[in-house]
Amino acid sequence: MKSLYNKLLIVSFCIAFLTSFSCFSQSKRQTKPKRDSKIESADIFTNITYKLYNKVYVHDSLTHVGVEIPGDLETKLIERAQIDVDSLWQVLPDVIDDIANSNTSILKKGRATLNLNKCKKALKYCGLYVKKLTVGTKEEDK
């Protein structure tokens, strides 16, 4: 009886864990890091990342609610997002070089690393959302 209870408990935890990942839309917006790292290129990268993230999050929230976004507004949003992505690619080599080779304190480098880890989460969300828009989901294909 006790082993059956344990098996049911494990199965229910697995189901709860897996179904939480099946819901894609974020219910809570990620916040931009509160403090800058004082490494200029890392701070610029963080600002551009969260500017892009906010655009994607607003678009996701509106489509999730079912609001129809006008085509001209959507094309402007896509154009500005492309500009932001291009800016990120231009700043990225400087960020890596400044963090690795600068003479700043270890605390500033640590803060920059923490900020970049938050940026990584925001960019991952943006990438998954764009993939969902372009490729679609299995439910839409059926």
HUTA-V958570 format. One record per backbone hydrogen bond with DSSP energy under -0.5 kcal/mol. CO is the residue of the C=O (numbers start at 0). NH is the residue of the N-H. If there is no record, write none. Layout:
CO_NH + CO_NH
This chain:
0_4 + 1_5 + 2_6 + 3_7 + 4_8 + 5_9 + 6_10 + 7_11 + 8_12 + 9_13 + 10_14 + 11_15 + 12_16 + 13_17 + 14_18 + 15_19 + 16_20 + 17_20 + 17_21 + 18_22 + 21_23 + 37_39 + 38_42 + 39_43 + 40_44 + 41_45 + 42_46 + 43_47 + 44_48 + 45_49 + 46_50 + 47_51 + 48_52 + 49_53 + 50_54 + 51_55 + 52_56 + 53_57 + 54_58 + 55_59 + 56_60 + 57_61 + 58_62 + 59_63 + 60_64 + 61_65 + 61_66 + 66_68 + 67_69 + 69_73 + 70_74 + 71_75 + 72_76 + 73_77 + 74_78 + 75_79 + 76_80 + 77_81 + 78_82 + 79_83 + 80_84 + 81_85 + 82_86 + 83_87 + 84_88 + 85_89 + 86_90 + 87_91 + 88_92 + 90_93 + 90_94 + 91_95 + 92_96 + 93_97 + 94_98 + 95_99 + 96_100 + 97_101 + 104_108 + 105_109 + 106_110 + 107_111 + 108_112 + 109_113 + 110_114 + 111_115 + 112_116 + 113_117 + 114_118 + 115_119 + 116_120 + 117_121 + 118_122 + 119_123 + 120_124 + 121_125 + 122_126 + 123_127 + 124_128 + 125_129 + 126_130 + 127_131 + 128_132 + 129_133 + 130_134 + 130_135 + 131_135 + 136_140 + 137_141
